[in-house]
Amino acid sequence: MKVSQKSWIEIANEQVHIADVLASQGVRVPDSVRMGATKKVHCPFGFYHSDGGYSKAMRIYGSANSAYCFSCSKRYSPVTLSAAIWDCSWTSAAFRLLDDAGFKPKSLKERWVEATTPEENKPDLIVLSEALKMYCSGICNTWAVTQLDEVVADKLNKCLSLLNSVKTHDDADKWLQICKQVMSRVLTS
């Protein structure tokens, strides 16, 4: 039986994409970020940077729904970024983000059914992603450097972004098999 409930901050970080928070501040965010890509953009706090925000100092990690500003030296989730922008607590930012997104919390009845329903044995997506990376390091002796290549990183990110569609162990087997083929082609070409 499940007894723990996610915090409002966790729920907001799941419901709102970091790209939407940045776009609301006028930051141009490529559509590929919502599909899991990693891109550099201008930081909304660029006016505090030593260069006044001229350079793209913030990297968005679409599949992780987070960002890191190399000038600010800070990692941001949708909630922490919103809290910094609005100068409020993380909880207040979470409530505001959920309200803006039109999120409706589950009723007590829905939560009861969810808590008393036996949990399915779902595949561990983190283990799957690590398995693919281990496979890549096994077929490529220079994986530590090669994984940073733009083409290789792009293919790996595309594979990892498809993890959200893995729901069963059969899906996991198919995903891993196909991604191994894709990465093998990229790494051996």
FINUZA-856491 format. One record per residue (C-alpha): chain; x, y, z; residue number from 0. Coordinates in nm, 3 decimals. Example, Ala and Ser with C-alpha at 12.3 -4.5 7.8 and 13.67 -1.06 7.14 Angstrom:
2
mol, X, Y, Z, seq
A, 1.230, -0.450, 0.780, 0
A, 1.367, -0.106, 0.714, 1
end
This chain:
189
mol, X, Y, Z, seq
A, 0.000, 0.000, 0.000, 0
A, 0.129, 0.345, -0.092, 1
A, 0.118, 0.591, 0.196, 2
A, 0.344, 0.874, 0.089, 3
A, 0.218, 1.171, -0.107, 4
A, 0.425, 1.396, -0.326, 5
A, 0.484, 1.750, -0.214, 6
A, 0.334, 2.041, -0.407, 7
A, 0.685, 2.128, -0.520, 8
A, 0.736, 1.781, -0.671, 9
A, 0.394, 1.795, -0.838, 10
A, 0.464, 2.140, -0.985, 11
A, 0.803, 2.025, -1.115, 12
A, 0.628, 1.733, -1.289, 13
A, 0.338, 1.936, -1.428, 14
A, 0.526, 2.243, -1.557, 15
A, 0.815, 2.233, -1.802, 16
A, 1.122, 2.450, -1.739, 17
A, 1.092, 2.573, -2.099, 18
A, 0.751, 2.725, -2.018, 19
A, 0.891, 2.912, -1.718, 20
A, 1.179, 3.051, -1.927, 21
A, 0.949, 3.140, -2.217, 22
A, 0.723, 3.333, -1.976, 23
A, 1.029, 3.550, -1.901, 24
A, 1.093, 3.622, -2.269, 25
A, 1.374, 3.368, -2.310, 26
A, 1.372, 3.206, -2.653, 27
A, 1.355, 2.831, -2.601, 28
A, 1.379, 2.592, -2.899, 29
A, 1.087, 2.347, -2.932, 30
A, 1.334, 2.058, -2.928, 31
A, 1.391, 2.119, -2.556, 32
A, 1.037, 2.000, -2.478, 33
A, 1.126, 1.679, -2.661, 34
A, 1.425, 1.622, -2.433, 35
A, 1.704, 1.811, -2.609, 36
A, 1.977, 2.002, -2.431, 37
A, 2.032, 2.363, -2.545, 38
A, 2.205, 2.678, -2.425, 39
A, 1.993, 2.991, -2.382, 40
A, 2.018, 3.333, -2.224, 41
A, 1.966, 3.334, -1.847, 42
A, 1.671, 3.542, -1.721, 43
A, 1.911, 3.681, -1.460, 44
A, 2.168, 3.779, -1.724, 45
A, 2.167, 4.142, -1.615, 46
A, 2.348, 4.021, -1.299, 47
A, 2.617, 3.840, -1.499, 48
A, 2.958, 3.996, -1.551, 49
A, 2.886, 4.028, -1.926, 50
A, 2.539, 4.174, -1.865, 51
A, 2.370, 3.867, -2.010, 52
A, 2.532, 3.890, -2.352, 53
A, 2.633, 3.523, -2.372, 54
A, 2.407, 3.218, -2.351, 55
A, 2.511, 3.102, -2.005, 56
A, 2.218, 2.874, -1.916, 57
A, 2.190, 2.517, -2.039, 58
A, 1.843, 2.361, -2.042, 59
A, 1.819, 1.986, -1.992, 60
A, 1.483, 1.905, -2.148, 61
A, 1.464, 1.540, -2.047, 62
A, 1.553, 1.626, -1.685, 63
A, 1.321, 1.930, -1.684, 64
A, 1.594, 2.145, -1.533, 65
A, 1.850, 2.412, -1.619, 66
A, 2.193, 2.516, -1.501, 67
A, 2.334, 2.867, -1.533, 68
A, 2.712, 2.861, -1.555, 69
A, 2.736, 3.232, -1.469, 70
A, 2.504, 3.212, -1.167, 71
A, 2.646, 2.868, -1.075, 72
A, 2.294, 2.749, -0.993, 73
A, 2.076, 2.455, -1.092, 74
A, 1.708, 2.533, -1.146, 75
A, 1.390, 2.329, -1.156, 76
A, 1.066, 2.492, -1.273, 77
A, 0.979, 2.571, -0.909, 78
A, 1.319, 2.703, -0.799, 79
A, 1.349, 2.918, -1.112, 80
A, 1.000, 3.060, -1.062, 81
A, 1.071, 3.126, -0.694, 82
A, 1.386, 3.318, -0.790, 83
A, 1.200, 3.516, -1.057, 84
A, 0.902, 3.598, -0.832, 85
A, 1.115, 3.637, -0.518, 86
A, 0.899, 3.400, -0.314, 87
A, 0.924, 3.064, -0.138, 88
A, 0.939, 2.739, -0.331, 89
A, 0.598, 2.638, -0.198, 90
A, 0.439, 2.968, -0.306, 91
A, 0.598, 2.932, -0.649, 92
A, 0.469, 2.574, -0.675, 93
A, 0.113, 2.681, -0.594, 94
A, 0.129, 2.967, -0.843, 95
A, 0.270, 2.744, -1.119, 96
A, 0.004, 2.479, -1.059, 97
A, -0.269, 2.741, -1.056, 98
A, -0.140, 2.898, -1.380, 99
A, -0.126, 2.550, -1.539, 100
A, -0.488, 2.479, -1.436, 101
A, -0.386, 2.182, -1.219, 102
A, -0.665, 2.029, -1.013, 103
A, -0.557, 1.815, -0.715, 104
A, -0.702, 1.466, -0.681, 105
A, -1.005, 1.422, -0.460, 106
A, -0.986, 1.217, -0.142, 107
A, -1.175, 0.937, -0.318, 108
A, -0.926, 0.933, -0.608, 109
A, -0.634, 0.934, -0.366, 110
A, -0.789, 0.648, -0.165, 111
A, -0.834, 0.434, -0.478, 112
A, -0.476, 0.511, -0.580, 113
A, -0.340, 0.427, -0.234, 114
A, -0.526, 0.096, -0.210, 115
A, -0.457, -0.022, -0.566, 116
A, -0.169, -0.269, -0.583, 117
A, 0.139, -0.117, -0.740, 118
A, 0.237, -0.250, -1.081, 119
A, 0.586, -0.377, -1.138, 120
A, 0.707, -0.106, -1.376, 121
A, 1.052, -0.098, -1.536, 122
A, 1.311, 0.124, -1.368, 123
A, 1.380, 0.401, -1.623, 124
A, 1.702, 0.512, -1.455, 125
A, 1.842, 0.160, -1.476, 126
A, 1.741, 0.147, -1.843, 127
A, 1.919, 0.473, -1.922, 128
A, 2.231, 0.351, -1.741, 129
A, 2.215, 0.020, -1.930, 130
A, 2.221, 0.207, -2.262, 131
A, 2.515, 0.420, -2.150, 132
A, 2.702, 0.110, -2.031, 133
A, 2.640, -0.053, -2.368, 134
A, 2.778, 0.256, -2.544, 135
A, 3.088, 0.258, -2.324, 136
A, 3.137, -0.111, -2.399, 137
A, 3.141, -0.066, -2.777, 138
A, 3.330, 0.265, -2.776, 139
A, 3.665, 0.277, -2.597, 140
A, 3.659, 0.659, -2.598, 141
A, 3.301, 0.691, -2.471, 142
A, 3.396, 0.945, -2.201, 143
A, 3.496, 1.190, -2.476, 144
A, 3.276, 1.065, -2.761, 145
A, 2.954, 1.112, -2.563, 146
A, 3.021, 1.487, -2.568, 147
A, 3.018, 1.497, -2.949, 148
A, 2.712, 1.694, -3.064, 149
A, 2.578, 1.422, -3.298, 150
A, 2.631, 1.144, -3.042, 151
A, 2.481, 1.350, -2.758, 152
A, 2.181, 1.439, -2.974, 153
A, 2.109, 1.072, -3.058, 154
A, 2.155, 0.970, -2.694, 155
A, 1.917, 1.248, -2.580, 156
A, 1.659, 1.138, -2.837, 157
A, 1.682, 0.781, -2.710, 158
A, 1.652, 0.893, -2.348, 159
A, 1.357, 1.119, -2.426, 160
A, 1.164, 0.813, -2.544, 161
A, 1.191, 0.657, -2.198, 162
A, 0.867, 0.830, -2.097, 163
A, 0.681, 0.597, -2.333, 164
A, 0.823, 0.283, -2.165, 165
A, 0.543, 0.144, -1.947, 166
A, 0.598, -0.235, -1.942, 167
A, 0.893, -0.471, -1.936, 168
A, 0.821, -0.559, -2.302, 169
A, 0.843, -0.187, -2.385, 170
A, 1.173, -0.173, -2.195, 171
A, 1.317, -0.464, -2.393, 172
A, 1.211, -0.309, -2.725, 173
A, 1.340, 0.036, -2.626, 174
A, 1.679, -0.098, -2.522, 175
A, 1.715, -0.313, -2.834, 176
A, 1.629, -0.027, -3.072, 177
A, 1.841, 0.228, -2.886, 178
A, 2.138, -0.009, -2.888, 179
A, 2.103, -0.033, -3.267, 180
A, 2.080, 0.345, -3.305, 181
A, 2.378, 0.415, -3.082, 182
A, 2.580, 0.137, -3.244, 183
A, 2.528, 0.300, -3.587, 184
A, 2.623, 0.643, -3.454, 185
A, 2.931, 0.521, -3.269, 186
A, 3.064, 0.298, -3.548, 187
A, 3.013, 0.544, -3.834, 188
end
